[in-house]
């Protein structure tokens, strides 16, 4: 079997525009994304959404010029070989962004799962059929807004809530405190300031979060500040969660584990190189008795792939979804099923829920 055709769609969503404050430093107003559609000479076909940062046209050109020629003519079932070969090809000349490889790898996995007649998570090796959900905020205008959203998430029956504050120490701490007051002592809260701190302010904030019984402190420093993260992990009892955007996938994560930079690691199918990389990272972390929490892939067709991986991994406690869901809940013919605060795994072969091709057509700017 050979991959005979790959279509790269450059897309822009028609969801509501972001408010200026919601993405902190980003100028993003509308979500742009790719859709990769892969076909074989034996009639197998699979498609995946792909992250595109603020420029689908830029991401699309990279996908069409670097990834499409690499995969054309190859057997989609040789996923491990493709991972290893592309790693070397990328080192020599391409140097693509961290989100480029993922959707191509996802397509190969979905083809194999469909050929086997299995939902993806069972093809990977199922651990469970439902996964507890936690909600992640965008950047909200006032500390009180986080408290209200946290309480709404608790009342919805979801497992936990994570704050993405704007990165101003006093504002952030007030948001953390008010959220704890709103939900009480028995509800899980996490803090993710997205690299807003230096070492000193991160240590101060970490001690405050310990008093408030937060579950983890995520990316307090840039992922590449290994020395600073190591100092925090040694000084604080609250788990330090990291490696979300550090380049090198499971290879760099291995060094972070070995040198004790973090207490929990992160991966996902979008920014880390697809399903192949997620499973490698999760099993690596499990070997060290460490949690590997899969972080949001933002767009729900990619979140669904994340969910399949969550269901095949023991050392991942939660499935993460960004709020407000109406910003990101597009591209699927049906919503991801949720019941009693848990995401349920679809049982049809492959992804389990069909992509909404009418929506994709309406969003398509260009086909490469």
C-alpha angles and dihedrals in degrees: 000000000000136000102249103177139017123189119198113199120197108210143180121196127234094216121127115291118258119250114244093253100043098085097034108218097008123108090207116138103163131024116253122193146159131241115206115199115190126190134184134210088248095058100261114138136179137169134200136185115237133204115250105178108214096329123056089176091056093045090044094054090051091049093047096043102039110020104032095057090046094055100038111104094016129118107253092214092066092080097147092050091049091050093052095042095047091049088061094041090051092050092055102049121335108063091182123187116274092254097055103085100044103082093048091053090047091054091054092051093047091052091053093047091050092048088053091048091236136124107252097252092054090047088053091047114274122240098172142354099227134034130205113249130224125190125227122204129222116226107296128204101240137020089245090060091064091051092051092048093046091053091048090053091050091049089050088061097244119149102242148344130230125203123218100192124187096256101254109129101222093040092048095048091049090051091050092049096046092048091053091049091050098051100033129224099300100064125086118243128179131193123220113171091170099235094316098139141075118218095270098048091043090055092049092047093045090057090051091050090052090056089051091049097238115179099227142350108227127203096338087164131026110287090241093059091092095160093052093045091050091053091050093048090052095046102042134063094205108091115257110222120199153129093094098135104011110128121242100056113221092354094066091036088059090059091047089054095044094049093042096238091146139019096215130027133215135216139156140180095252108049100026104053107278134282093323091061094043094055093045091051094046093050091045091054092045089056088061095044091250133139118246106199114194110224127216119285087200100220113079097229086059092040087059090056088049089052092055089053092048089054091054095049127077097194096059114089103185148030112226126217127179122233136260088044093197089070093060107021098101139104098055126095089224132025120254102270115249126188129171093348094310133106112234121218116240113237103212117105118277116358091357095220121065122239116250101245094179088060091045092052091051090052098044115116097172142354118221 
